[in-house]
Amino acid sequence: MILYLHGFDATSPGNHDKMRQLQFIDDDVRLISYSTQHPKNDMQHLLNEVSKQIASSDDKAPLILGVGLGGFWAERIGFLNGIKSVLINPNLKPEDNMAEHIDRPEEYADIANKCVKDFRALNAGKALCILARQDDVNDNAKVESTLKEYYSIEWDEAQQHKFVSLAGQLQLIKAFKAS
């Protein structure tokens, strides 16, 4: 089972395309949608929904994958549920770079402060981070600098922030899920 978390652009047709591509790895791909506007409510909703999905599956190695803002959530929700995560161009600081788009951006900083201290050290090796060199939203050099001590980092030379095609990464994601 692969749980897919969309980014800030929840209604983008690219989300459906990515989910179809992920079905080449696992035929059980499930969208977990959230508001993107209310971080504390989103966190509670995502925790509950992911726990429910894991309980309803017999997959011994479920995976959570998120793009952009979904990567922010996939890292934390994956850690809190004890499952591996794939972070694609994760937005690590939405409170700073999305403040004009979110109703309560300060809640992201509050969530980060309330998360388990040094959760990345506890989660080391349980996430794969895929970064686009051509990302037109994130500064992925900073993302790499923040995450490289804890997770494997893979670079893509062609994709942009929304990461339209996962084709070049499917075998990598499949191997990570199976490891």
Residue pairs with C-beta under 8 A, 6 or more apart in sequence:
1 26
1 28
1 29
1 30
1 53
1 54
1 57
1 59
1 62
1 63
2 22
2 25
2 26
2 28
2 29
2 30
2 62
2 63
2 64
2 65
2 177
3 30
3 32
3 50
3 53
3 62
3 63
3 64
3 65
4 15
4 18
4 19
4 22
4 29
4 30
4 31
4 32
4 65
4 66
4 70
5 32
5 34
5 46
5 64
5 65
5 66
5 67
5 70
5 71
5 73
5 74
5 77
6 12
6 15
6 31
6 33
6 66
6 67
6 69
6 70
7 66
7 67
7 68
7 69
7 70
7 71
7 91
7 162
8 36
8 68
8 69
8 91
8 98
8 101
9 68
9 162
10 33
10 34
10 36
12 162
14 162
14 164
15 31
17 164
18 67
18 163
18 164
18 166
19 29
19 31
21 165
21 166
21 167
21 170
22 29
22 65
22 166
22 170
22 173
23 29
24 170
25 170
25 173
25 174
25 177
26 59
26 63
26 177
28 57
28 59
30 53
32 46
32 49
32 50
32 53
34 42
34 45
34 46
34 73
35 41
35 42
35 45
36 42
36 69
36 102
37 102
37 103
37 104
38 103
38 104
38 107
39 94
39 102
39 104
39 105
39 107
39 108
39 110
39 111
40 104
40 107
40 110
40 111
42 73
43 73
43 76
43 77
43 111
46 73
46 77
47 77
47 80
47 81
50 64
50 77
50 81
50 83
51 81
53 62
54 62
54 81
54 83
61 83
61 84
61 177
61 178
62 83
62 84
63 83
63 84
63 85
63 86
63 173
63 176
63 177
64 74
64 77
64 78
64 81
64 83
64 84
64 85
64 86
65 74
65 85
65 86
65 88
65 173
66 72
66 73
66 74
66 75
66 85
66 86
66 87
66 88
66 90
67 88
67 89
67 162
67 163
68 88
68 89
68 90
68 91
68 137
68 138
68 161
68 162
69 91
69 94
69 98
70 88
71 87
71 88
71 89
71 90
71 91
71 129
72 90
72 91
72 92
72 94
72 108
74 85
74 86
74 87
74 90
74 127
75 85
75 87
75 90
75 123
75 127
76 111
76 115
76 119
77 85
78 84
78 85
78 123
78 126
78 127
79 85
79 116
79 119
79 122
79 123
79 126
83 126
84 126
84 127
84 128
84 176
84 177
85 126
85 127
85 128
86 127
86 128
86 129
86 130
86 173
86 176
87 127
87 128
87 129
87 130
87 147
87 151
88 129
88 130
88 131
88 163
88 166
89 130
89 131
89 132
89 135
89 137
89 138
89 140
89 143
89 161
89 163
90 129
90 138
90 143
90 147
91 97
91 98
91 137
91 138
92 142
92 143
92 146
92 147
93 108
94 102
94 105
94 108
95 105
95 106
95 107
95 108
95 109
95 112
96 105
97 137
97 138
98 105
99 105
102 108
116 122
120 147
120 149
120 150
120 151
121 150
123 150
124 149
124 150
124 151
125 150
125 151
125 152
126 151
127 147
127 150
127 151
128 151
128 152
128 154
128 172
128 173
128 176
129 143
129 144
129 147
129 151
129 152
129 153
129 154
130 154
130 155
130 156
130 163
130 169
130 172
131 138
131 140
131 143
131 144
131 153
131 154
131 155
131 156
132 140
132 155
132 156
132 158
132 159
132 160
132 161
132 163
133 140
133 155
133 156
133 157
134 157
134 158
134 159
134 160
135 159
135 160
135 161
136 160
136 161
137 161
138 161
144 153
147 153
152 176
154 169
154 172
156 163
156 168
156 169
158 168
159 165
166 173
